[in-house]
Amino acid sequence: MPITKEMGILEVVQNHPETIEVFANSGMGCIGCAAAHFENIEQGALAHGLDIDALIDNLNKAVAS
């Protein structure tokens, strides 16, 4: 099942620990952020001014490898 922008940040990190590096490299320190408990990936990316489509693509590449 691919990662989508509607998925919760914490949900993705817990189910796919290999995504932690992708979030960190994009500037999202999601592990220590309280917002990760209730924000989805799209909300987090918007808050950090990131390209959501590129982030989702990188997350899915990390899970696939």
PEWO-V950764 format. One record per residue. SS is DSSP state (@ for helix, = for strand, . for the rest). PHI is phi as a letter, one per 30 degrees, with the letter a starting at -180 (NA if undefined). PSI is psi in whole degrees, -180 to 180 (999 if undefined). Layout:
SS	PHI	PSI
SS	PHI	PSI
//
This chain:
.	NA	122
.	d	155
.	d	136
.	b	163
.	d	-17
.	d	-12
.	d	148
=	d	142
@	e	-51
@	d	-39
@	e	-46
@	d	-46
@	d	-40
@	d	-40
@	d	-23
.	b	78
@	e	-23
@	d	-12
@	d	-13
@	e	-44
@	d	-38
@	d	-47
@	d	-46
@	d	-44
@	d	-22
.	d	-7
.	j	7
.	c	106
.	d	63
@	d	-28
@	d	-42
@	c	3
.	c	129
@	d	-31
@	d	-23
@	d	-20
@	d	-21
.	b	-10
.	c	148
=	c	175
@	d	-41
@	d	-46
@	d	-43
@	d	-43
@	d	-43
@	d	-40
@	d	-27
.	c	4
.	i	35
.	c	157
.	d	109
@	d	-44
@	d	-41
@	d	-41
@	d	-46
@	d	-42
@	d	-45
@	d	-39
@	d	-44
@	d	-34
@	d	-40
@	d	-39
@	d	-36
@	d	-24
.	d	999
//
